[in-house]
């Protein structure tokens, strides 16, 4: 299973999700951000690669649906409702 984690800047929340879930057998992970200033900006290849997309907030899912309409049409998505209050690997994220 390929899981893509999305936040705004790809600095703290989505890399944390990527790191935590990469420990599971049979799971491949990536992370990216929706902002043009993100450390790693999400692209169409990421969307096509993902079986599941985990967005930190509703605004991230909305942005993906707007920018990648066709690719997002049949994707399984989850909004995790994790606000931008956490550092990388902060115990409060999980």
N, C-alpha and C positions, 0 to 999 in steps of 0.2 A: 504494500500500500504506500502511495506517495502522498505525504501531507505537506501542504504549503501554509506557513504562518505569515500573517500580514499585519503590519502596524503602519504608522506614518513614516518614521525615519529609519526603520530597520536597525535600531540602535540598542534597545533594551528588551522590549516585550517579545517581538517575534523571534529574535535570536535565542531568547530563553526557551520559548516553545520548541524551537528547532533542536536545541541542545538536549532538553529533557526527553523528547520523544525519540531521538536517534538511538537511545539505549535499548529500544524495544526491537526484538527480532522481527524481521519481515516488514519493518517500517523504514522508509526513506524519507528524509525531511529536507526542507529548504525554508528560507525566510526571505522576506523582501518588504519594501516599504512603498507606500502610495505616493509619497512626496517626490517631486523632481530633485530634491536635495537629499534624498535617502542615501544611506550608505550603500545599499543595493536596491535599485528601483525594480519593482515588479514589471515583467514583460510578458508577451504573449506565449513564449516558450514555457515560462513558469506555470501559467494557467493551463496550458495543454498537458503539461507533465503531471499536474496534480489530480489525484483521485478525490481528495478532500481538501477544502480550503478553510482554514480557521482564521477568522478576522477578530482582532482585538475589540473593535467597536463597530457599531452600525455604519458609521461614516466610511469605514474602510470597505465594507461590502458594497455600499452604494457607489463608491468610486470605481470599484472593479466592474460592477454591472454597467456603469456608464462608459467606461473605457474599453471594455472587452465584452461587449454585448453578446456576440455570437458564441464566443468561447465559454462564457459563464452560463449559458442557457441551461445546460444539463448537469452542472457541477453540484456536488454535495457541499454545502457550506454551513458553517456554524459561527455565530457571533458569540465570543467568549465573555463580553462585557468586562474587560480588564482595562481600567482607566490608565492614563499615562502618568502614573504615580510611582512607578517601580524602576529600579536599576536592573542591570543584567544579572540574572540568577538570584534575584531577591526572593527570599522564602515566601513572601506574601503573594507572589504571582500565582502559585499553584494552589 
